[in-house]
Amino acid sequence: MLEGFRRQLGWSKSELARRAKVTKKTALNAEKGELITPNTARKIAQALSEGLGRTVLPGDIEGLNQRIEAQDAQ
């Protein structure tokens, strides 16, 4: 879960948003399991990877709900 990763790093929701370069609202939506874009999911995963010092992929974040883009559906 995104919240678990965030707490493991000792980050607030605002800190996660800052490090992922997304708005706080977007970070909150992602943590609540609301739909986010694949680009947002990648930004969050990258921020977590940098914080943890290991690779975290969007698929590794349980509950991260990515919207399927038209080009992804083909």
N, C-alpha and C positions, 0 to 999 in steps of 0.2 A: 504494500500500500504506500501511496505517496506520503501520507502522514507519517508512517513508520520511518521511511528514509529521512524525511525532514527532521523528525525528532532525534533520530540517531545522530544526525549532524549538529543538533543543537540550534537549528535555524528556526526563526519565526516565519510566519507566512509571508511577511514583508521581505524578509531576507531571501527566501526562496524566489520570490518574484524578482527581486533585484538581480540575483545571480543568474536567473534564467532569462533576464531581459524581457519579461512580460509584465503586464499590469498585475496589481495585487488581486483584482477581481478575477482575472484569468487564472491565476494560481489557485485562488479559492475555489473556482468552478472546477478546475482539474482535480483538486483534492476531494471535492464532493462527488466526483464521478460524473459530472456533466460533460457533454460533448465538447471536445477541443479539436483543433486542427492537427494534422500530422506534424506540421511545422512547430507548433507549440509543444507537442509531445517530445519532439527531438530536442528543443531548447531546454525543457525540463530535465530530460535524461542527460543531456550534456552537463548541465549544472550539477546534477547529482554525481555524475562521473568524476568531475573535477573535485568536488567536495570529498568524495570517498576515496579517490585515488585508484579507482578501478572502473572498468567499463560497465555502464548501466544503459541498457537499451530500453526504448519505450515499452516493448513487450515484457520486460522484467518488472515493470511497475504495475502490480496487481490493482485493478480497479480503474486504471487510466482508460478513459473512454474516448477513443479517437473517431472523429467523423471520417467516413470513407469519402475520399475525393473522387470525382468522376474518372480521372485518369487511373486511379488505383483500382477501380471496379472492373476495368477491362481485362 
